[in-house]
Structure formats: structure tokens, C-alpha cells
Amino acid sequence: MGIVDAVIARIRPDDADAVDLRLVQLKAGSGGLTATEISRLKHAVAMLTTDWLLAAFDGETLHLVPETSRKGTHRRG
């Protein structure tokens, strides 16, 4: 099973054109965070891909540019 349970995104308060992302693992009960889980979360961040997408609605159709079949090419890490 994957390590990431949720993604938190926010527009940075000091730069409206920048976004902060956080990959989250939810913990409940008495289960603690293990070194293996920390390592997997760090690896998930290193494997994160980013790209841009423009969505334009013309009243009938939602157009996505570039096409959504294109994979992201930018990598953080």
C-alpha cells in the first residue's frame, strides 16, 4: 500500500504564483511513526513530478492544454 494518504496544497502567502505541497501520512491511535515510514515519505517527495495544466471552459466543453495524456517532465528532489 502507498505511504501517502493525502496531499495538502496552498498558495504561498509571500508569492501568489508559488504553491507549497505537503505529502501526508495519516496516523491514528497509538501507532507511531517508524524510520521506514519516514524514509518512504522522503522517497515519495523525491519522486514527485510537476507540470502545468490550463483548463478552459467554453460553455460546453472543458479543454485541457496540454492534453492530459502527456506526462509531467519536471522532477523535484
DSSP file (Angstrom, degrees, kcal/mol; ACC not computed):
  #  RESIDUE AA STRUCTURE BP1 BP2  ACC     N-H-->O    O-->H-N    N-H-->O    O-->H-N    TCO  KAPPA ALPHA  PHI   PSI    X-CA   Y-CA   Z-CA
    1    1 A M              0   0    0      0, 0.0     2,-0.0     0, 0.0     0, 0.0   0.000 360.0 360.0 360.0 151.5    0.0    0.0    0.0
    2    2 A G        -     0   0    0      1,-0.1     0, 0.0     2,-0.1     0, 0.0  -0.279 360.0-138.3 -70.9 155.1    1.1    3.6   -0.7
    3    3 A I  S    S+     0   0    0     37,-0.1     2,-0.5    22,-0.1    -1,-0.1   0.737  81.2  82.2 -83.8 -25.9    2.7    5.8    2.0
    4    4 A V        +     0   0    0      1,-0.2    21,-0.2    21,-0.1    -2,-0.1  -0.727  44.1 169.4 -91.2 123.5    0.8    8.9    1.0
    5    5 A D        +     0   0    0     19,-3.2     2,-0.3    -2,-0.5    20,-0.2   0.683  67.3   4.9 -99.7 -25.4   -2.7    9.3    2.4
    6    6 A A  E     -A   24   0A   0     18,-1.6    18,-2.8     2,-0.0     2,-0.4  -0.983  57.7-138.4-155.5 159.8   -3.4   12.9    1.5
    7    7 A V  E     -A   23   0A   0     -2,-0.3     2,-0.5    16,-0.2    16,-0.2  -0.997  14.4-159.7-125.3 128.9   -1.9   15.9   -0.3
    8    8 A I  E     -A   22   0A   0     14,-2.6    14,-2.3    -2,-0.4     2,-0.4  -0.932  12.9-177.5-107.8 128.2   -2.1   19.4    1.1
    9    9 A A  E     +A   21   0A   0     -2,-0.5     2,-0.3    12,-0.2    12,-0.2  -0.975   5.9 168.0-126.0 140.1   -1.7   22.3   -1.3
   10   10 A R  E     -A   20   0A   0     10,-2.0    10,-2.9    -2,-0.4     2,-0.4  -0.994  38.2-112.7-147.5 148.3   -1.7   26.0   -0.5
   11   11 A I  E     -A   19   0A   0     -2,-0.3     8,-0.2     8,-0.2     5,-0.1  -0.664  46.8-108.5 -76.2 130.7   -0.7   29.2   -2.4
   12   12 A R    >   -     0   0    0      6,-2.5     3,-1.0     3,-0.5     6,-0.2  -0.384  18.0-138.7 -64.2 134.5    2.3   30.7   -0.7
   13   13 A P  T 3  S+     0   0    0      0, 0.0     3,-0.2     0, 0.0    -1,-0.1   0.757 102.3  47.7 -66.3 -24.2    1.5   33.9    1.2
   14   14 A D  T 3  S+     0   0    0      1,-0.3     2,-0.2     2,-0.0    -2,-0.1   0.496 122.3  30.3 -94.9  -4.3    4.6   35.6    0.0
   15   15 A D    X   -     0   0    0     -3,-1.0     3,-2.1     3,-0.2    -3,-0.5  -0.751  60.6-162.5-157.5 102.5    4.2   34.7   -3.7
   16   16 A A  T 3  S+     0   0    0      1,-0.3    -1,-0.1    -2,-0.2    -2,-0.0   0.610  93.3  57.6 -65.7 -12.0    0.8   34.2   -5.3
   17   17 A D  T 3  S+     0   0    0     -6,-0.1     2,-0.4     2,-0.0    -1,-0.3   0.332  95.8  78.8 -98.2   6.9    2.4   32.3   -8.2
   18   18 A A    <   -     0   0    0     -3,-2.1    -6,-2.5    -6,-0.2     2,-0.4  -0.899  62.1-157.4-118.5 146.3    4.0   29.7   -6.0
   19   19 A V  E     -A   11   0A   0     -2,-0.4     2,-0.4    -8,-0.2    -8,-0.2  -0.972   6.7-148.2-124.8 134.6    2.4   26.6   -4.4
   20   20 A D  E     -A   10   0A   0    -10,-2.9   -10,-2.0    -2,-0.4     2,-0.4  -0.866  17.4-165.8 -96.6 134.3    3.5   24.6   -1.3
   21   21 A L  E     -A    9   0A   0     -2,-0.4     2,-0.4   -12,-0.2   -12,-0.2  -0.955   6.2-169.5-119.8 141.8    2.7   20.9   -1.4
   22   22 A R  E     -A    8   0A   0    -14,-2.3   -14,-2.6    -2,-0.4     2,-0.5  -0.996  14.1-146.9-129.6 127.3    2.8   18.5    1.6
   23   23 A L  E     -A    7   0A   0     -2,-0.4     2,-0.4   -16,-0.2   -16,-0.2  -0.822  26.8-158.3 -90.7 131.6    2.5   14.8    1.2
   24   24 A V  E     -A    6   0A   0    -18,-2.8   -19,-3.2    -2,-0.5   -18,-1.6  -0.906  21.7-163.6-121.4 135.6    0.8   13.4    4.3
   25   25 A Q        -     0   0    0     -2,-0.4     2,-0.3   -21,-0.2   -21,-0.1  -0.984  25.8-138.9-110.4 122.7    0.6   10.1    6.1
   26   26 A L        -     0   0    0     -2,-0.5     2,-0.4     2,-0.0    -2,-0.0  -0.640  18.0-165.5 -83.6 134.8   -2.3   10.0    8.5
   27   27 A K        -     0   0    0     -2,-0.3     2,-0.3     2,-0.0     5,-0.1  -0.944   7.0-178.6-120.5 141.9   -1.7    8.3   11.8
   28   28 A A    >   -     0   0    0     -2,-0.4     3,-1.2     4,-0.1     2,-0.0  -0.953  47.1  -3.0-136.5 157.0   -4.4    7.2   14.3
   29   29 A G  T 3  S-     0   0    0     -2,-0.3    -2,-0.0     1,-0.2     0, 0.0  -0.304 117.2 -30.8  66.4-144.2   -4.4    5.6   17.7
   30   30 A S  T 3  S+     0   0    0      2,-0.0     2,-0.3    -2,-0.0    -1,-0.2   0.410  94.8 125.7 -93.8   1.6   -1.1    4.5   19.3
   31   31 A G    <   -     0   0    0     -3,-1.2     2,-0.1     1,-0.0     3,-0.0  -0.455  47.8-152.7 -66.1 124.7    0.7    3.7   16.1
   32   32 A G        -     0   0    0     -2,-0.3     2,-0.5     1,-0.1    -4,-0.1  -0.455  22.7 -96.1 -93.0 168.7    4.0    5.7   16.0
   33   33 A L        -     0   0    0     -2,-0.1     2,-0.2    -6,-0.0    -1,-0.1  -0.728  42.4-151.4 -84.9 127.1    6.0    6.9   13.0
   34   34 A T     >  -     0   0    0     -2,-0.5     4,-2.2     1,-0.1     5,-0.2  -0.575  25.3-114.7 -98.8 163.0    8.8    4.5   12.1
   35   35 A A  H  > S+     0   0    0      1,-0.2     4,-2.3     2,-0.2     5,-0.1   0.857 117.9  55.7 -61.4 -35.7   12.1    5.2   10.4
   36   36 A T  H  > S+     0   0    0      2,-0.2     4,-2.3     1,-0.2    -1,-0.2   0.909 107.1  48.7 -64.2 -42.0   10.9    3.1    7.5
   37   37 A E  H  > S+     0   0    0      2,-0.2     4,-2.5     1,-0.2    -2,-0.2   0.907 110.2  51.0 -64.7 -41.8    7.8    5.3    7.0
   38   38 A I  H  X S+     0   0    0     -4,-2.2     4,-2.3     1,-0.2    -2,-0.2   0.924 110.9  49.4 -60.0 -44.6    9.9    8.5    7.2
   39   39 A S  H  X S+     0   0    0     -4,-2.3     4,-2.2     1,-0.2    -2,-0.2   0.905 110.8  49.6 -61.6 -43.0   12.2    7.1    4.6
   40   40 A R  H  X S+     0   0    0     -4,-2.3     4,-2.3     2,-0.2    -1,-0.2   0.882 110.1  50.9 -65.5 -38.5    9.3    6.2    2.3
   41   41 A L  H  X S+     0   0    0     -4,-2.5     4,-2.0     2,-0.2    -2,-0.2   0.920 110.4  49.0 -64.0 -43.5    7.8    9.7    2.7
   42   42 A K  H  X S+     0   0    0     -4,-2.3     4,-2.0     1,-0.2    -2,-0.2   0.896 111.3  49.9 -62.1 -40.0   11.1   11.3    1.8
   43   43 A H  H  X S+     0   0    0     -4,-2.2     4,-1.6     2,-0.2    -1,-0.2   0.892 107.0  54.9 -65.2 -39.7   11.3    9.0   -1.2
   44   44 A A  H  < S+     0   0    0     -4,-2.3     4,-0.4     1,-0.2    -2,-0.2   0.891 108.0  49.3 -61.1 -39.6    7.7    9.9   -2.3
   45   45 A V  H >< S+     0   0    0     -4,-2.0     3,-1.2     1,-0.2    31,-0.2   0.913 109.4  51.5 -65.1 -42.4    8.7   13.6   -2.2
   46   46 A A  H 3< S+     0   0    0     -4,-2.0    -1,-0.2     1,-0.3    -2,-0.2   0.795 111.0  49.0 -64.7 -27.5   11.8   12.9   -4.4
   47   47 A M  T 3< S+     0   0    0     -4,-1.6    -1,-0.3    -5,-0.1    -2,-0.2   0.445  82.8 123.0 -91.7  -1.4    9.6   11.0   -6.9
   48   48 A L    <   -     0   0    0     -3,-1.2    28,-1.5    -4,-0.4     2,-0.4  -0.396  47.6-156.6 -63.6 130.8    7.0   13.8   -7.1
   49   49 A T  E     -B   75   0B   0     26,-0.2     2,-0.3    -2,-0.1    26,-0.2  -0.850   6.9-164.1-108.8 149.3    6.5   15.1  -10.6
   50   50 A T  E     +B   74   0B   0     24,-2.3    24,-1.3    -2,-0.4    23,-0.5  -0.943  16.9 151.6-130.8 152.9    5.2   18.5  -11.5
   51   51 A D        -     0   0    0     -2,-0.3     2,-0.3    21,-0.2    21,-0.1  -0.948  37.7-104.5-163.7 173.4    3.8   20.0  -14.6
   52   52 A W        -     0   0    0     -2,-0.3     2,-0.3     2,-0.0    -2,-0.0  -0.763  27.2-174.6-109.4 157.7    1.4   22.8  -15.7
   53   53 A L        -     0   0    0     -2,-0.3     2,-0.5     2,-0.0    14,-0.1  -0.955  11.8-154.9-152.0 130.5   -2.2   22.4  -17.0
   54   54 A L  E     -C   65   0C   0     11,-3.3    11,-2.6    -2,-0.3     2,-0.5  -0.932   9.0-164.1-106.5 128.4   -4.6   25.0  -18.3
   55   55 A A  E     -C   64   0C   0     -2,-0.5     2,-0.5     9,-0.2     9,-0.2  -0.963   9.9-179.7-113.1 120.9   -8.3   24.2  -18.1
   56   56 A A  E     -C   63   0C   0      7,-2.8     7,-3.3    -2,-0.5     2,-0.5  -0.983  12.2-158.4-124.9 125.2  -10.6   26.4  -20.2
   57   57 A F  E     -C   62   0C   0     -2,-0.5     5,-0.2     5,-0.2    -2,-0.0  -0.903   7.2-172.9-105.3 124.8  -14.4   26.0  -20.3
   58   58 A D        -     0   0    0      3,-1.9     4,-0.1    -2,-0.5    -1,-0.1   0.226  61.7 -88.2-100.4  13.5  -16.1   27.4  -23.4
   59   59 A G  S    S+     0   0    0      2,-0.2     3,-0.1     1,-0.0    -2,-0.1   0.131 122.6  35.5 101.1 -19.5  -19.7   26.8  -22.1
   60   60 A E  S    S+     0   0    0      1,-0.4     2,-0.4     0, 0.0    -3,-0.0   0.610 115.6  35.4-129.1 -39.1  -19.9   23.3  -23.5
   61   61 A T        -     0   0    0     -5,-0.0    -3,-1.9     2,-0.0     2,-0.7  -0.947  64.2-134.0-129.2 141.8  -16.5   21.6  -23.2
   62   62 A L  E     -C   57   0C   0     -2,-0.4     2,-0.4    -5,-0.2    -5,-0.2  -0.866  27.7-158.7 -92.2 115.2  -13.7   21.7  -20.8
   63   63 A H  E     -C   56   0C   0     -7,-3.3    -7,-2.8    -2,-0.7     2,-0.5  -0.819   2.1-158.4 -98.3 132.2  -10.4   22.0  -22.8
   64   64 A L  E     -C   55   0C   0     -2,-0.4    -9,-0.2    -9,-0.2     4,-0.1  -0.947  12.6-137.5-113.2 127.2   -7.2   20.9  -21.2
   65   65 A V  E    S+C   54   0C   0    -11,-2.6   -11,-3.3    -2,-0.5     2,-0.2  -0.997  88.6  26.7-128.3 125.4   -3.9   22.3  -22.5
   66   66 A P  S    S-     0   0    0      0, 0.0   -12,-0.1     0, 0.0    -1,-0.0   0.681 112.6 -98.6 -71.2 172.9   -1.6   20.5  -22.8
   67   67 A E    >   -     0   0    0     -2,-0.2     3,-1.6     1,-0.1    -2,-0.1  -0.232  28.2-122.7 -56.4 144.9   -3.5   17.2  -23.3
   68   68 A T  T 3  S+     0   0    0      1,-0.3    -1,-0.1    -4,-0.1    -3,-0.1   0.617 104.7  73.6 -70.5 -11.9   -3.8   15.2  -20.1
   69   69 A S  T 3  S+     0   0    0      2,-0.1     2,-0.3     0, 0.0    -1,-0.3   0.674  76.4  97.2 -74.0 -14.9   -2.1   12.1  -21.7
   70   70 A R  S <  S-     0   0    0     -3,-1.6     2,-0.2     1,-0.1     3,-0.1  -0.588  74.9-133.5 -74.9 130.3    1.2   14.0  -21.6
   71   71 A K        -     0   0    0     -2,-0.3    -2,-0.1     1,-0.1    -1,-0.1  -0.554  25.1 -98.5 -84.5 150.3    3.3   13.0  -18.5
   72   72 A G        -     0   0    0     -2,-0.2   -21,-0.2     1,-0.1    -1,-0.1  -0.349  31.6-170.6 -62.6 145.3    5.0   15.6  -16.3
   73   73 A T        +     0   0    0    -23,-0.5     2,-0.4    -3,-0.1    -1,-0.1   0.508  55.4  89.4-117.6  -9.6    8.6   16.0  -17.0
   74   74 A H  E     -B   50   0B   0    -24,-1.3   -24,-2.3     2,-0.0     2,-0.4  -0.762  56.3-165.4 -96.4 136.1    9.8   18.2  -14.1
   75   75 A R  E     -B   49   0B   0     -2,-0.4     2,-0.4   -26,-0.2   -26,-0.2  -0.954   8.5-150.7-123.8 138.8   11.1   16.5  -11.0
   76   76 A R              0   0    0    -28,-1.5   -28,-0.2    -2,-0.4    -2,-0.0  -0.817 360.0 360.0-101.5 145.0   11.7   17.9   -7.6
   77   77 A G              0   0    0     -2,-0.4    -1,-0.2   -30,-0.1   -31,-0.1   0.450 360.0 360.0 134.5 360.0   14.3   16.5   -5.4
